[in-house]
Amino acid sequence: MDYKASENIQDLQYFGEFGGVNPSISDSSTYTFLSAKTMFDTFEGNTEGCYLYSRHSSPSNLYLGEALAQLEGTESANVYASGMGAISAVIMQLCNANEHIVCSRTIYGGTYAFLKNFLKKFNISTSFVDITNLETVEMSITSNTKMIYCEAVSNPLLEVADITSLSKLAKKYGIPLVVDNTFSPLNINAAKLGADIVVHSLTKFINGSSDCVAGAVCASTEFCLSLKDVNDGAGMLLGSTLDSLRAASILKNMRTLHIRIKKHSENAHYLASAFKNDGLKVVYPGLDNHPGHKIMKNQMNPEYGFGGLMTLDVGSLENANALMELMQKEKLGYLAVSLGFYKTLFSAPGTSTSSEIPMEEQEELGLSHGLIRFSIGLDNDIHKTYLTMRSCMEKLNILPKTILLA
Ligand SMILES: *Cc1c(COP(=O)(O)O)cnc(C)c1O
């Protein structure tokens, strides 16, 4: 893997109008024209570098889009007001009524609800499959299928998609592979591995400060422009436009993404290894007992590690709730959904971010009641964090007996 995403992001230089080291923020929804002809041409999409109206595009949004295109190594990228704004625009752009989608069965709850419930309005159906089983994926493709959709590292079960193989399969059937790379920016370059369209919730690691929601679509210039088309672009017409002020603040945060991702990964790996040694049921793609470990190793950028997410199964929802409340009291982090914050965030996905998935289906997926999802923070002394977490578990009798004897 020799694509240097973070160097390319660092090298993108934009200056403010007075020579500021950050670009000026475009504080306008509309733009003036000296000639009526240029306005018409801009409306038709024929005028490079001219702005018309900020739902279509704005300088700040374009700057952020360029940085995101560098992150994934795609020709272009559009930004949106949320991850769901990006995801729903992509799906609506690619699918007409009565068509079909093949999708991983372990995905973000909002995406699941959009595909399963919302798209019923258009009679668009989705086959939810085990994305790690390529035969099942292939068998689910019909002549009506318009895309394969998955997450590079899935929410919340941390399944790893074999993007190279899925991309070959998608090409064989002439359909795009859409990958949500929210859990693994920089860790995995989904587009370089063959994904045609990469979506992100910028709300999470990429912005990293839990102060706003935003999303992105990284793809070919042709596809990005089609989303912005004034006549039939889903991005343009569904209207989930990111505000320029937010685009500017996210771009500034992106400048430190490489440092943050390395630290999130280092800390998560440390805790996952330690808890595995303690005999706890921990899931982390960096552990060699993880079913996707080999695939992750093959497709990751090693310097960024295996990511900042891990899960721990503590047996029951009662245990999970008690442990999360105690950890919050001990200042280990916050009982909160979302991820990518400097503090560790933990939640029980079955009753929160994946509650859109019916209970029976959750069980089938292996999404057990005692599962806690952790987005590990940027703690400076992770060994101390480990000892405090362990003492919380000890107090609640959650540690396996063998550890207590040791
Ligand atoms: C949070 C999340 C989303 C949705 O993003 P929003 O910014 O909340 O709309 C989509 N996919 C994944 C994997 C997520 O974690």
PDBQT file of the ligand as one rigid body, heavy atoms in Angstrom, charges set to zero:
ROOT
HETATM    1  C1  LIG A 501     -22.705   7.255  12.316  1.00  0.00    +0.000 C 
HETATM    2  C2  LIG A 501     -22.636   6.393  11.137  1.00  0.00    +0.000 A 
HETATM    3  C3  LIG A 501     -23.385   6.687   9.996  1.00  0.00    +0.000 A 
HETATM    4  C4  LIG A 501     -24.347   7.851   9.931  1.00  0.00    +0.000 C 
HETATM    5  O1  LIG A 501     -23.701   9.062   9.988  1.00  0.00    +0.000 OA
HETATM    6  P1  LIG A 501     -24.399  10.437  10.511  1.00  0.00    +0.000 P 
HETATM    7  O2  LIG A 501     -23.325  11.431  10.366  1.00  0.00    +0.000 OA
HETATM    8  O3  LIG A 501     -24.828  10.176  11.928  1.00  0.00    +0.000 OA
HETATM    9  O4  LIG A 501     -25.579  10.666   9.633  1.00  0.00    +0.000 OA
HETATM   10  C5  LIG A 501     -23.238   5.860   8.894  1.00  0.00    +0.000 A 
HETATM   11  N1  LIG A 501     -22.422   4.801   8.914  1.00  0.00    +0.000 NA
HETATM   12  C6  LIG A 501     -21.697   4.480  10.006  1.00  0.00    +0.000 A 
HETATM   13  C7  LIG A 501     -20.799   3.291   9.957  1.00  0.00    +0.000 C 
HETATM   14  C8  LIG A 501     -21.772   5.256  11.150  1.00  0.00    +0.000 A 
HETATM   15  O5  LIG A 501     -21.057   4.931  12.231  1.00  0.00    +0.000 OA
ENDROOT
TORSDOF 0
